[in-house]
Amino acid sequence: MHFYTPESWQHSHNFANQHQSHAEKNTKIVIVLTAVTMVAEIVAGTVFGSMALLADGWHMATHVAAFGITLFAYQYARRHASNPQYTYGTGKVSVLGGFASAVALGVVAFMMAFESVGRFFHPHGIQFSEAIAVAILGLLVNLASAWLLQDHDDHHHHAHDHDHDHGHQDHNLRAAYFHVLADALTSILAIIALVAGKFWGWIWLDAAMGLVGAAVIIRWAYGLVNDTSAILLDGSVDKKIQLEILTALETDSDNRITDLHVWYLNENYLAATIALVTHFPQSPEYYKQQLSHISSLAHVIVEVNPCAGEPCSTEASTIGTTASGPLAP
């Protein structure tokens, strides 16, 4: 039995970073802002008779719940980061939070559409001036919340990491950000509808704007569900990353990759299992070093299979051997 300590061959599966702590703190602020505005809009929409304003208020209510999911995901992932029960860490918890929030966003959109259609057939009287004032207040809160939830880490990586295009996105934060954008959109549409109703008598526009907002939100929700579900179900990564791995290993000696699987551990980091065959086998660490330039590869397992028989090419034989035998890693 190997009695030396194995720490130098082990590594952490905790992929959390300071950015997530900052995002968690800002999410708490946004929850408070959204909850206060939600109450104001629901009360004002009911009292003043505006469907657009009332829909925006109830829309915010569901977003408060969605932000709660976002916050829970951050806290759960942090508390269980070192739990051995999670084989590859808790990186996908935030992705799961983003998926749940995206589903909630889609439900909100369908509720808005259903209620708006009903208002076409049963229009209500609206106190426009008061409703406009509350809608403007809601918009200001939404814009402030959007600024707080903007994924600055995402922009930083896009600006400075030119090697890879996996996005460095926090889908949990992205879901919360989309919820805020949806709120801002419905606030803008509510203001447009209320102004048109006040000055031109277009009361029908109040319901029409609800439908427009619902359509846009459904599209956002679909995109987010599509992105997060691909990660949760271990969908294959972009072909560019796979090609980088193939190129790095197969241009060395006469290596040939026979099996390759690459998947996401979270939004930013990847795991890979690689099987290769070669006439000049090296240690697994040697092949991992060949992939060290791909910074997103956080967990790599390499299976090396020696190939019997003559080398595949004279060039490979020259590269793979020296006077004293095979090259050391």
C-alpha positions in Angstrom: 0.0 0.0 0.0 1.3 3.5 -0.9 2.0 5.2 2.4 3.2 8.6 1.3 0.6 11.4 1.6 -1.3 12.0 -1.6 -2.0 15.7 -1.2 0.3 16.8 -4.1 -1.8 14.6 -6.5 -5.2 15.9 -5.3 -7.0 19.1 -6.0 -10.1 21.0 -4.8 -13.5 20.9 -6.5 -14.5 24.2 -5.0 -15.0 26.5 -7.9 -16.6 29.4 -6.1 -15.0 32.8 -6.3 -15.1 36.3 -4.8 -17.4 37.3 -7.7 -20.2 35.0 -6.4 -19.9 36.5 -2.9 -20.3 40.0 -4.4 -23.3 38.7 -6.5 -24.9 37.2 -3.4 -24.6 40.5 -1.5 -26.1 42.5 -4.3 -29.0 40.0 -4.7 -30.0 40.6 -1.1 -30.2 44.3 -1.8 -32.2 43.7 -4.9 -34.7 41.5 -3.0 -35.5 44.3 -0.5 -35.8 46.9 -3.3 -38.1 44.6 -5.4 -40.3 43.6 -2.4 -41.0 47.3 -1.5 -41.7 48.3 -5.1 -43.9 45.2 -5.5 -46.2 46.2 -2.6 -46.4 49.8 -3.9 -47.3 48.7 -7.5 -49.9 46.1 -6.4 -51.6 48.5 -4.1 -51.5 51.3 -6.7 -52.6 49.1 -9.6 -55.6 47.9 -7.5 -56.6 51.4 -6.3 -56.0 53.2 -9.6 -57.3 50.5 -11.9 -54.3 49.9 -14.1 -53.9 46.4 -15.5 -50.3 47.2 -16.7 -49.3 48.5 -13.3 -51.0 45.6 -11.4 -49.4 43.1 -13.8 -46.0 44.7 -13.1 -46.6 44.5 -9.4 -47.5 40.8 -9.4 -44.7 40.2 -11.9 -42.4 41.7 -9.2 -43.9 39.3 -6.6 -42.8 36.3 -8.6 -39.4 37.9 -9.1 -39.0 38.2 -5.3 -39.4 34.5 -5.1 -37.0 34.0 -8.0 -34.4 36.1 -6.3 -34.9 33.9 -3.2 -34.0 30.9 -5.4 -30.9 32.8 -6.6 -29.8 33.6 -3.0 -30.5 30.1 -1.8 -28.4 28.6 -4.6 -25.4 30.8 -3.7 -25.6 30.0 0.0 -26.2 26.3 -0.5 -23.2 26.0 -2.9 -21.0 27.9 -0.5 -21.9 25.8 2.6 -21.5 22.5 0.8 -18.5 23.3 -1.3 -16.3 20.8 0.5 -19.0 18.1 0.9 -17.6 14.8 -0.5 -21.2 13.8 -1.4 -20.9 16.1 -4.5 -18.3 14.3 -6.7 -17.4 17.4 -8.7 -18.3 20.0 -6.2 -21.4 22.3 -6.1 -20.7 24.2 -9.2 -24.0 23.2 -10.8 -26.1 24.4 -7.9 -26.1 28.0 -9.2 -26.9 26.6 -12.7 -29.9 24.8 -11.2 -30.9 28.0 -9.6 -30.8 29.8 -12.9 -32.9 27.0 -14.5 -35.5 27.3 -11.8 -35.7 31.1 -12.1 -36.0 30.8 -15.9 -39.0 28.4 -15.5 -40.5 30.9 -13.0 -39.9 33.7 -15.6 -41.8 31.7 -18.2 -44.7 31.1 -15.8 -44.9 34.9 -15.1 -45.0 35.6 -18.8 -47.9 33.2 -19.4 -49.8 34.7 -16.5 -49.3 38.2 -17.9 -50.5 37.1 -21.3 -53.6 35.4 -19.9 -54.6 38.5 -17.8 -53.9 40.9 -20.6 -56.2 39.0 -23.0 -59.0 39.1 -20.4 -58.6 42.9 -20.1 -59.3 43.3 -23.9 -62.8 41.9 -23.2 -63.3 43.5 -19.8 -61.5 46.9 -19.7 -61.3 48.7 -16.4 -61.3 52.4 -15.6 -57.8 53.8 -14.8 -56.5 56.7 -12.7 -53.7 57.6 -15.1 -51.7 60.3 -13.3 -51.3 58.3 -10.1 -50.5 55.1 -12.0 -47.9 56.7 -14.1 -46.1 58.1 -11.1 -45.9 54.6 -9.5 -44.8 53.0 -12.7 -41.9 55.5 -13.0 -40.9 54.8 -9.5 -40.9 51.0 -10.3 -38.8 51.6 -13.4 -36.1 53.6 -11.4 -35.9 50.7 -8.9 -35.6 48.2 -11.7 -32.8 50.1 -13.3 -30.9 50.4 -10.0 -31.4 46.6 -9.5 -30.2 45.8 -13.0 -27.0 47.8 -12.3 -26.4 45.9 -9.1 -26.9 42.5 -10.8 -24.9 43.2 -13.9 -22.3 40.4 -14.3 -19.1 42.5 -14.3 -17.0 39.3 -14.0 -18.5 38.1 -17.3 -17.5 41.4 -19.1 -14.0 41.2 -17.5 -13.4 37.7 -18.9 -14.8 38.6 -22.4 -12.4 41.5 -22.5 -9.2 39.6 -21.3 -9.6 35.9 -22.0 -9.3 35.5 -25.8 -8.4 31.8 -25.7 -11.8 30.4 -25.1 -15.4 31.2 -25.7 -17.2 29.3 -23.0 -18.5 32.6 -21.7 -17.6 32.7 -18.0 -21.3 33.4 -17.2 -22.9 33.0 -13.9 -26.3 31.6 -14.9 -27.7 32.1 -11.5 -26.9 35.8 -11.6 -28.0 36.0 -15.2 -31.4 34.6 -14.4 -31.8 37.3 -11.6 -30.7 39.9 -14.1 -33.2 38.8 -16.7 -35.9 39.0 -14.0 -35.0 42.6 -13.3 -34.9 43.4 -17.0 -38.3 41.8 -17.4 -39.5 44.1 -14.6 -38.0 47.1 -16.3 -39.5 46.2 -19.6 -43.0 45.8 -18.1 -42.6 49.1 -16.3 -41.7 50.9 -19.6 -44.6 49.3 -21.4 -46.9 50.2 -18.5 -45.8 53.9 -18.7 -46.3 53.9 -22.5 -49.8 52.4 -22.2 -50.8 54.8 -19.4 -49.6 57.9 -21.2 -51.4 56.8 -24.4 -54.5 56.1 -22.4 -54.4 59.5 -20.6 -53.8 61.7 -23.6 -55.4 59.7 -26.4 -57.9 57.5 -24.7 -56.2 54.3 -25.9 -57.2 52.1 -22.9 -56.8 49.0 -25.0 -53.1 49.7 -25.2 -52.8 48.8 -21.5 -53.7 45.2 -22.3 -51.7 45.2 -25.6 -48.5 46.2 -23.8 -49.0 43.3 -21.4 -49.0 40.9 -24.3 -45.9 42.5 -25.8 -44.0 42.2 -22.5 -45.1 38.6 -22.1 -43.8 37.7 -25.6 -40.4 39.2 -24.9 -40.1 37.6 -21.4 -40.9 34.2 -22.8 -38.1 34.5 -25.3 -35.6 35.4 -22.5 -36.9 32.5 -20.4 -36.5 30.1 -23.3 -32.9 31.1 -24.0 -32.0 30.8 -20.3 -33.7 27.4 -20.0 -31.8 26.2 -23.1 -28.4 27.3 -21.8 -28.8 26.0 -18.3 -30.3 22.7 -19.2 -27.4 21.9 -21.5 -25.0 22.3 -18.6 -27.2 20.4 -16.1 -27.6 17.4 -18.6 -23.8 17.4 -19.3 -24.3 18.5 -22.9 -21.2 18.6 -25.1 -19.1 21.8 -25.0 -18.3 24.0 -27.9 -16.4 22.3 -30.7 -13.6 24.8 -30.4 -12.6 23.5 -27.0 -12.7 19.9 -28.2 -10.6 20.8 -31.2 -8.0 22.5 -29.0 -7.6 19.3 -27.0 -7.3 17.2 -30.1 -4.7 19.5 -31.6 -2.6 19.8 -28.5 -2.3 16.1 -28.0 -2.3 14.7 -31.5 0.4 17.0 -32.8 2.8 15.6 -30.1 4.6 12.4 -31.2 2.2 9.9 -32.8 -0.6 10.2 -30.3 -4.2 9.4 -31.4 -7.2 10.2 -29.2 -9.6 7.3 -29.2 -12.2 8.6 -26.8 -12.9 12.2 -25.6 -15.6 13.5 -23.3 -15.8 17.1 -22.1 -18.5 18.6 -20.0 -19.2 21.6 -17.7 -18.6 21.4 -13.9 -20.2 24.9 -13.7 -20.6 27.8 -16.0 -16.9 28.5 -16.2 -15.0 25.2 -15.7 -14.7 22.0 -17.6 -13.9 18.4 -16.9 -12.5 16.0 -19.5 -11.8 12.3 -19.8 -9.4 11.4 -22.5 -8.2 8.0 -23.9 -5.3 8.0 -26.3 -3.1 5.4 -28.0 0.6 6.0 -28.8 3.8 4.1 -29.6 5.7 6.3 -27.1 3.6 6.4 -23.9 4.3 9.1 -21.3 2.9 9.7 -17.8 -0.6 11.1 -17.5 0.9 14.3 -16.1 2.8 14.8 -19.3 -0.4 14.9 -21.3 -2.1 17.1 -18.8 0.8 19.6 -19.2 0.1 19.6 -22.9 -3.4 21.0 -22.1 -2.3 23.5 -19.4 -3.0 26.5 -21.8 -6.7 25.7 -21.7 -7.5 27.5 -18.5 -11.1 26.3 -18.2 -10.0 22.6 -17.9 -10.2 22.1 -14.1 -10.4 18.3 -14.0 -8.6 16.0 -16.5 -8.3 12.3 -16.5 -6.0 10.7 -19.1 -5.9 7.0 -20.1 -2.7 6.1 -22.0 -2.8 2.9 -24.1 0.6 1.7 -25.6 0.3 0.7 -29.2 2.1 -2.6 -30.1 4.0 -2.9 -33.4 6.1 -0.5 -35.4 5.8 3.3 -35.0 3.2 4.9 -37.3 5.8 7.2 -39.0 9.5 7.8 -39.1 8.9 11.4 -37.9 7.0 10.1 -34.8 9.8 7.6 -34.1 12.4 10.5 -34.2 10.3 12.7 -31.9 9.4 10.0 -29.5 12.8 8.5 -28.9 16.4 9.5 -28.1 19.6 7.6 -27.9 18.8 6.6 -24.3 15.1 5.6 -25.0 11.8 7.3 -24.8 11.6 11.0 -23.9 10.8 11.8 -20.3 7.9 14.1 -19.6 
